Amino acid sequence: MMWRTILTLGSMVLLVGCPRQALFAVLPNAEVGGVGAITVDDGKTVTALDQPYAAAESRADGTAPSAETRENIAVIFRSAIAAQPILPHHFRLYFILGSNELTPESKCAYSAVFDDIEQRPVYEIEVIGFTDTLGDLPYNQTLSLARAAAVRGTLVGDGLDRQAISIAGRGKRDLLVPTADQTPEPRNRRVEITVR
């Protein structure tokens, strides 16, 4: 969705002697790149903002584009920008066939997951385990949950709050790489971690 690729800020600016009632600005999202668009509609006029740092101000007589510099926008919205939460990040770690042990590459990649979590003052983590299509449904369900639990155990062992980590197992449902039944596909033997 477009709103996910941009950061849109609208803030009431109430200044003595200033006829501006509100200021809206579109900022590019440095994490995902690009810019989207918003429309400011006060019931009298409609102003479309679709460029980086485009701004519109609302006054008693309607809404109109406003020429604001990047620096001025940074000053006006300083508190809002500083209060932004860190966007959710998604990670994928892979497992050795038939086990809940991470592959050597995923053991190295685990540090990126932990580093991301450590940057957040408050966090919530979702870990979902998956398997390939080898084995039957009950076996794969158990194994996928064991994989998610193993990752949670490692995170807790490294000092994170167990209560902030939810786990689930999806077995051989939701394959990353569609395969026939009883196919050993390494990319399906995984956990997907969402950190928010």
C-alpha positions in Angstrom: 0.0 0.0 0.0 1.1 3.5 -0.8 0.9 4.6 2.9 3.4 2.0 3.8 6.1 3.4 1.5 5.9 7.0 2.7 5.9 8.8 6.0 3.1 11.3 6.1 3.0 13.8 8.8 0.2 16.2 9.6 0.6 18.5 12.6 -1.5 21.2 14.1 0.6 24.4 14.2 -1.1 27.0 16.4 1.0 30.1 16.5 -0.1 33.5 17.8 -0.6 35.9 15.0 -0.3 33.2 12.3 -3.3 32.4 10.1 -2.0 28.9 9.5 -4.2 26.3 11.3 -2.5 23.1 10.2 0.4 22.0 8.1 0.7 18.7 6.2 3.9 17.4 4.6 5.0 14.3 2.7 8.4 12.9 3.5 10.2 10.2 1.6 10.8 7.0 3.5 14.5 6.4 3.6 14.1 2.7 4.6 12.1 1.6 1.6 12.7 4.5 -0.8 10.2 6.4 -2.9 7.3 8.6 -2.1 3.6 8.3 -2.3 0.8 10.9 -2.2 -1.8 12.3 0.1 -4.8 14.5 -0.5 -5.7 17.3 1.9 -9.4 18.0 1.7 -10.9 20.6 4.0 -14.4 20.5 2.5 -13.7 23.6 0.4 -10.5 22.9 -1.5 -8.5 19.7 -2.3 -4.7 19.8 -2.5 -2.7 16.8 -3.7 0.8 16.3 -2.3 2.8 13.8 -4.4 6.4 15.0 -4.3 9.0 14.6 -1.6 8.7 17.5 1.0 5.5 18.7 -0.7 3.4 20.6 1.9 0.0 22.2 2.3 -1.3 24.5 4.9 -4.8 24.9 6.1 -6.1 28.4 6.8 -9.5 29.8 7.7 -10.2 30.4 4.0 -9.1 26.9 2.7 -6.2 24.7 2.0 -3.3 25.6 -0.3 0.1 24.4 -1.2 2.9 25.8 1.0 6.5 26.3 0.0 8.4 24.7 2.9 12.1 23.9 2.8 13.3 20.5 3.9 15.1 22.2 6.8 11.9 24.0 7.9 9.9 20.8 7.8 12.5 19.1 9.9 12.2 21.8 12.5 8.4 22.0 12.5 8.0 18.2 12.7 11.0 17.5 14.9 9.0 16.0 17.8 6.8 13.9 15.5 9.9 12.6 13.5 11.7 11.7 16.8 8.6 9.8 18.0 8.4 7.6 15.0 8.5 3.9 15.8 11.0 1.8 14.1 9.3 0.0 11.2 8.8 -3.7 11.5 11.5 -5.9 10.1 11.2 -9.5 8.7 13.9 -12.1 8.9 14.1 -15.7 7.6 16.4 -18.3 9.1 16.9 -21.9 7.8 17.3 -25.3 9.4 19.2 -28.5 8.9 17.1 -31.3 7.5 14.9 -33.0 10.1 16.1 -30.8 13.0 15.5 -27.6 14.9 19.2 -26.7 14.5 19.9 -23.6 12.3 22.2 -23.9 9.3 25.6 -22.4 9.7 24.6 -19.4 7.5 21.5 -18.8 9.6 23.5 -19.0 12.8 25.5 -16.0 11.4 22.3 -14.2 10.2 20.8 -14.6 13.7 23.0 -11.7 14.9 21.2 -9.3 12.5 17.8 -10.3 14.1 19.2 -9.7 17.6 20.8 -6.4 16.6 17.5 -5.1 15.2 15.6 -6.1 18.4 18.3 -4.4 20.6 17.7 -1.1 18.9 14.1 -1.0 19.9 13.1 0.4 23.4 10.0 -1.8 23.2 9.6 -4.8 21.0 7.2 -7.6 20.0 8.5 -10.6 18.2 6.6 -13.3 16.2 8.4 -16.5 15.3 6.6 -18.9 12.9 8.2 -22.3 12.1 7.8 -24.2 8.8 9.0 -27.5 7.3 9.5 -28.9 3.9 7.0 -31.6 2.6 9.0 -34.7 3.9 7.0 -36.5 6.6 3.4 -36.5 7.6 1.3 -33.6 8.9 1.6 -34.3 12.6 5.4 -34.8 12.4 5.8 -31.6 10.4 3.5 -29.6 12.7 5.6 -30.8 15.8 8.9 -30.0 14.0 7.8 -26.5 12.9 6.7 -25.6 16.4 10.0 -27.0 17.8 11.9 -24.8 15.3 10.0 -21.7 16.5 10.5 -22.7 20.1 14.3 -23.2 19.6 14.6 -19.7 18.1 12.6 -18.2 21.0 14.8 -20.1 23.5 17.9 -18.6 21.9 16.5 -15.1 22.0 15.5 -15.5 25.7 18.9 -17.0 26.4 20.4 -13.8 24.9 18.4 -11.7 27.3 15.1 -10.9 25.7 11.7 -11.0 27.4 10.0 -14.4 26.8 6.6 -12.7 27.2 7.3 -10.5 24.1 7.9 -13.5 21.9 5.0 -15.4 20.4 5.6 -18.6 18.5 3.6 -20.8 16.1 4.2 -23.8 13.8 2.7 -24.1 10.3 4.2 -27.4 9.4 4.3 -27.9 5.7 1.6 -25.4 5.0 2.5 -22.1 3.4 5.6 -23.4 1.5 8.0 -20.7 0.4 8.9 -22.9 -2.6 6.0 -24.9 -3.8 7.0 -28.6 -4.2 5.4 -32.0 -4.5 4.8 -34.0 -1.3 7.8 -35.7 0.2 10.3 -33.2 -1.4 13.3 -32.1 0.6 13.5 -28.3 -0.1 15.9 -26.5 2.1 14.2 -23.1 1.7 11.0 -24.4 3.2 12.8 -25.5 6.4 12.7 -22.1 8.0 11.4 -19.8 10.7 10.0 -16.4 9.7 10.6 -13.7 12.3 8.7 -10.4 12.5 10.1 -7.8 14.8 8.0 -4.8 15.6 
